Amino acid sequence: MSSTHHTLRPSTPADAAWIAELRAEVMRPDLERLGRFDPVWVRERFLRAFAVEHTRVIEIHGEAVGSVAVRREPGERWIEHFYLATRHQGSGVGSAVLRSLLDESPDDLPFRLNVLQGSAARRLYERHGFVFEREDEIDVFLVRPSARPA
C-alpha cells in the first residue's frame, strides 16, 4: 500500500518523455477495451499537448509517480493529463492529489475534465463532486460546478 503523502512540483521539459510513457501504460487497458490503442499515437498525442506551465509532477518520497495539469480557460478550469503509476492507484494518492487541486483553487470557477468511456477514474471524480455533463462514443465529460464544496 502506498502512502497518501505526496508533493506536487512544477514540471520541466525533461518530464515530457516519462509522462508520455506513463500515459501509455495507464491508459492502455481502457484504450484497448475501446479498440483505440496505438502505441505510437498514445505517446505522440501527449507530447503534442504537453504544456510545461500547466503540468505538475506527483512525487511520493521524492519519486515521480504521476502527473496532473490544470489549464485555465475563460470561466473554467480543465484538469488534464492526470496519470498515476499503476502501483499507486487505489491507495488514496489520486484522491489526495485531486483534493489538493480543488482546495488550492483561488476562486469558484467550475472544473471540467473528460475520462474514457468505462474508465474506473470516473468514480474518483464523482466522489469529489464531479457530475455527468455529456458524452460521445469515446469520452465522458464531467463538471464540478464549484471549486468549493457547498
C-alpha positions in Angstrom: 0.0 0.0 0.0 1.3 3.4 -1.0 1.4 6.3 1.4 -1.0 9.1 0.5 1.6 11.7 1.4 2.5 13.3 -1.8 4.1 16.5 -3.1 3.4 18.4 -6.4 6.3 20.0 -8.1 6.3 22.1 -11.3 7.1 20.0 -14.4 10.1 20.7 -16.6 10.6 19.9 -20.3 12.6 16.9 -19.3 9.5 15.3 -17.7 7.6 15.1 -21.0 9.1 11.7 -22.2 8.5 9.7 -19.0 5.0 11.2 -18.6 4.2 10.1 -22.2 5.4 6.6 -21.2 3.3 6.7 -18.1 0.2 7.8 -20.1 0.7 4.8 -22.5 0.9 2.4 -19.5 -2.1 3.6 -17.5 -4.4 4.3 -20.5 -3.6 1.1 -22.4 -6.3 -1.2 -20.8 -9.1 1.3 -21.4 -7.9 2.2 -24.9 -7.6 -1.5 -25.8 -11.1 -2.1 -24.5 -12.3 0.7 -26.7 -10.3 -0.6 -29.7 -8.3 2.6 -29.8 -4.8 1.7 -28.5 -2.0 2.7 -30.8 1.4 2.6 -29.0 2.9 5.5 -31.1 -0.2 7.7 -31.2 -0.8 7.4 -27.4 2.6 8.9 -26.7 2.7 11.4 -29.6 -0.7 12.8 -28.6 0.6 13.6 -25.1 3.8 15.1 -26.4 2.0 17.4 -28.8 -0.3 18.6 -25.9 2.3 18.8 -23.1 2.2 22.3 -21.6 5.0 22.5 -19.0 3.5 25.7 -17.5 0.2 23.8 -16.6 1.7 20.5 -15.5 2.9 19.3 -12.2 4.6 16.1 -11.2 3.2 14.0 -8.4 6.0 12.7 -6.1 6.0 10.3 -3.2 9.1 10.1 -1.1 11.0 12.0 -3.9 10.0 9.6 -6.6 8.0 10.9 -9.6 4.9 8.7 -9.8 2.4 10.7 -11.8 1.3 14.0 -13.4 -1.6 16.4 -13.5 -2.3 19.5 -15.4 -4.7 22.3 -14.7 -5.4 24.6 -17.6 -7.5 27.8 -17.0 -9.9 28.8 -19.7 -12.3 31.8 -19.6 -14.8 31.0 -16.8 -13.5 27.5 -16.1 -10.5 25.2 -15.3 -9.7 21.9 -17.0 -8.0 19.0 -15.2 -5.9 17.1 -17.8 -3.2 14.5 -18.0 -3.9 13.1 -14.5 -1.9 9.9 -14.6 -0.8 7.9 -11.6 1.6 4.9 -11.8 -0.5 1.7 -11.6 1.2 0.6 -8.4 -0.1 3.7 -6.6 -3.7 3.5 -7.9 -6.3 2.6 -5.3 -4.1 3.8 -2.4 -5.7 7.2 -1.8 -3.0 9.2 -3.7 -5.3 10.2 -6.5 -7.9 11.4 -4.1 -5.3 13.3 -2.1 -4.0 15.0 -5.2 -7.5 15.9 -6.5 -8.4 17.3 -3.1 -5.3 19.5 -3.1 -6.1 20.8 -6.6 -9.6 21.6 -5.6 -8.7 23.2 -2.3 -6.0 25.4 -3.7 -8.3 27.0 -6.3 -8.5 30.7 -5.5 -12.0 31.2 -7.0 -15.2 29.4 -7.6 -14.6 28.5 -11.2 -16.0 25.2 -12.3 -13.6 22.4 -13.0 -14.1 20.3 -16.2 -12.4 17.1 -17.4 -13.1 14.1 -19.5 -12.4 10.4 -19.0 -12.6 7.4 -21.4 -15.9 5.6 -21.5 -15.9 2.8 -18.9 -12.8 4.2 -17.0 -12.6 3.5 -13.3 -11.3 7.0 -12.9 -14.8 8.3 -13.3 -15.7 7.0 -9.8 -12.8 9.0 -8.3 -14.1 12.2 -9.8 -17.7 11.6 -8.9 -16.7 11.0 -5.2 -15.2 14.6 -5.4 -18.4 16.2 -6.7 -18.0 15.9 -10.4 -21.2 15.2 -12.3 -22.0 14.0 -15.8 -22.2 16.7 -18.4 -22.2 14.9 -21.8 -20.6 12.0 -23.6 -19.6 10.9 -27.0 -18.5 7.4 -28.3 -15.1 7.7 -26.6 -15.2 10.2 -23.7 -17.4 11.1 -20.8 -17.3 14.8 -19.9 -17.7 15.7 -16.2 -18.0 19.1 -14.4 -17.6 20.2 -10.8 -19.8 23.3 -10.7 -17.9 24.9 -7.9 -14.3 24.7 -6.8 -15.5 24.7 -3.2 -17.9 22.2 -1.5 -21.3 23.6 -0.6 
